[in-house]
Amino acid sequence: MAGHRIAHATLKGPSVVKEIVIASVLGLAAGSLWKMHHWNEQRKVRSFYDLLEKGEISIVAEE
């Protein structure tokens, strides 16, 4: 029985470098999507004020 070895699964802790890389990639992806959203909103607002300034649209206040 001394010659028998049983293969045990060794549990490893989390890899710090791997965690940092994954978090960085996810952070950059989320930040990019957020920035693109803000650019689109800024473009909409800018085009609205451009049309308002040209007189192509007008604002009528309800009474």
Rosetta silent file (secondary structure, phi, psi, omega in degrees, C-alpha in Angstrom):
SEQUENCE: MAGHRIAHATLKGPSVVKEIVIASVLGLAAGSLWKMHHWNEQRKVRSFYDLLEKGEISIVAEE
SCORE:     score description
SCORE:     0.000 S_00000001
   1 L     0.000  -14.461 -177.589    0.000    0.000    0.000 S_00000001
   2 L   -71.570  -23.614 -177.260    2.944    2.306    0.350 S_00000001
   3 L   -87.501   -6.980 -177.761    3.369    2.503   -3.429 S_00000001
   4 L   -85.971  129.224  177.227   -0.160    3.665   -4.203 S_00000001
   5 L  -120.266  137.479  179.154   -0.646    7.337   -4.853 S_00000001
   6 L  -107.267  130.224  179.975   -4.037    8.963   -5.260 S_00000001
   7 L   -79.063  115.632  178.157   -4.296   12.014   -7.502 S_00000001
   8 L  -103.076  144.848  175.774   -5.921   14.771   -5.505 S_00000001
   9 L   -75.646  125.728  178.846   -7.203   17.951   -7.034 S_00000001
  10 L   -93.617  130.447  179.414   -5.122   20.797   -5.765 S_00000001
  11 L   -90.826  127.060  178.320   -6.999   23.996   -5.113 S_00000001
  12 L  -106.272  150.963  176.674   -5.195   27.122   -6.145 S_00000001
  13 L   -76.526  172.063  179.619   -5.949   30.600   -4.954 S_00000001
  14 L   -67.003  142.802  178.074   -7.019   33.357   -7.320 S_00000001
  15 L   -82.780  120.490 -175.877   -4.363   34.699   -9.645 S_00000001
  16 H   -64.968  -42.799 -179.172   -3.840   38.365   -8.813 S_00000001
  17 H   -64.587  -43.109  179.349   -2.528   39.278  -12.260 S_00000001
  18 H   -62.568  -42.857  178.746   -5.416   37.490  -13.971 S_00000001
  19 H   -62.516  -42.053  179.777   -7.944   39.274  -11.726 S_00000001
  20 H   -64.505  -42.527 -179.872   -6.362   42.669  -12.487 S_00000001
  21 H   -65.178  -45.315 -179.837   -6.393   42.025  -16.251 S_00000001
  22 H   -63.188  -43.978  179.807  -10.018   40.853  -16.232 S_00000001
  23 H   -64.993  -38.507  179.123  -11.124   43.829  -14.121 S_00000001
  24 H   -64.956  -44.603 -179.813   -9.241   46.251  -16.377 S_00000001
  25 H   -63.456  -45.027  178.958  -10.801   44.830  -19.542 S_00000001
  26 H   -65.330  -38.758  178.386  -14.299   44.893  -18.053 S_00000001
  27 H   -65.056  -43.005  178.549  -13.762   48.425  -16.738 S_00000001
  28 H   -66.020  -38.774  178.905  -12.532   49.704  -20.093 S_00000001
  29 H   -65.136  -45.661 -179.992  -15.440   48.047  -21.914 S_00000001
  30 H   -66.188  -40.646  178.543  -18.021   49.533  -19.535 S_00000001
  31 H   -64.429  -38.501  178.489  -16.328   52.946  -19.654 S_00000001
  32 H   -64.938  -43.468  177.985  -16.270   52.903  -23.444 S_00000001
  33 H   -63.379  -41.019  179.337  -19.979   52.101  -23.630 S_00000001
  34 H   -64.251  -42.265 -179.551  -20.759   54.872  -21.119 S_00000001
  35 H   -66.670  -41.170  178.398  -18.638   57.387  -23.047 S_00000001
  36 H   -62.816  -37.680  176.964  -20.290   56.453  -26.364 S_00000001
  37 H   -61.630  -45.214 -179.788  -23.700   56.969  -24.719 S_00000001
  38 H   -67.003  -36.780  176.616  -22.681   60.450  -23.581 S_00000001
  39 H   -62.795  -41.388  178.491  -21.286   61.324  -27.019 S_00000001
  40 H   -64.402  -42.564  177.942  -24.613   60.327  -28.610 S_00000001
  41 H   -64.527  -40.766  179.280  -26.584   62.411  -26.106 S_00000001
  42 H   -64.168  -38.910  178.489  -24.260   65.369  -26.651 S_00000001
  43 H   -64.456  -41.417  178.523  -24.703   65.053  -30.424 S_00000001
  44 H   -62.494  -45.453 -178.976  -28.508   65.059  -30.056 S_00000001
  45 H   -65.293  -43.190 -179.912  -28.461   68.158  -27.856 S_00000001
  46 H   -62.770  -41.858  179.654  -26.026   69.958  -30.160 S_00000001
  47 H   -67.856  -35.281  177.244  -28.133   69.195  -33.248 S_00000001
  48 H   -62.311  -48.380 -178.502  -31.281   70.387  -31.443 S_00000001
  49 H   -69.233  -30.644  174.728  -29.716   73.738  -30.553 S_00000001
  50 H   -64.510  -45.136  177.838  -28.277   74.088  -34.062 S_00000001
  51 H   -65.010  -37.973  178.362  -31.745   73.605  -35.574 S_00000001
  52 H   -65.082  -40.439 -179.658  -33.214   76.012  -33.024 S_00000001
  53 H   -68.991  -35.914  178.973  -30.611   78.632  -33.867 S_00000001
  54 H   -73.684  -17.197 -179.133  -31.200   78.259  -37.627 S_00000001
  55 L    88.091   10.180  179.138  -34.925   78.724  -37.093 S_00000001
  56 L   -75.112  -24.830  175.526  -35.879   75.353  -38.549 S_00000001
  57 L  -130.699  161.809  177.062  -37.661   74.413  -35.333 S_00000001
  58 L  -141.056  161.167  179.212  -39.257   76.492  -32.595 S_00000001
  59 L  -110.150  126.560  178.411  -40.331   76.040  -29.034 S_00000001
  60 L  -115.820  120.179  179.182  -43.902   76.868  -28.114 S_00000001
  61 L   -80.778  133.627  177.303  -44.655   77.065  -24.408 S_00000001
  62 L   -77.577  144.834 -179.482  -48.012   75.640  -23.363 S_00000001
  63 L   -97.197    0.000    0.000  -50.226   77.957  -21.346 S_00000001
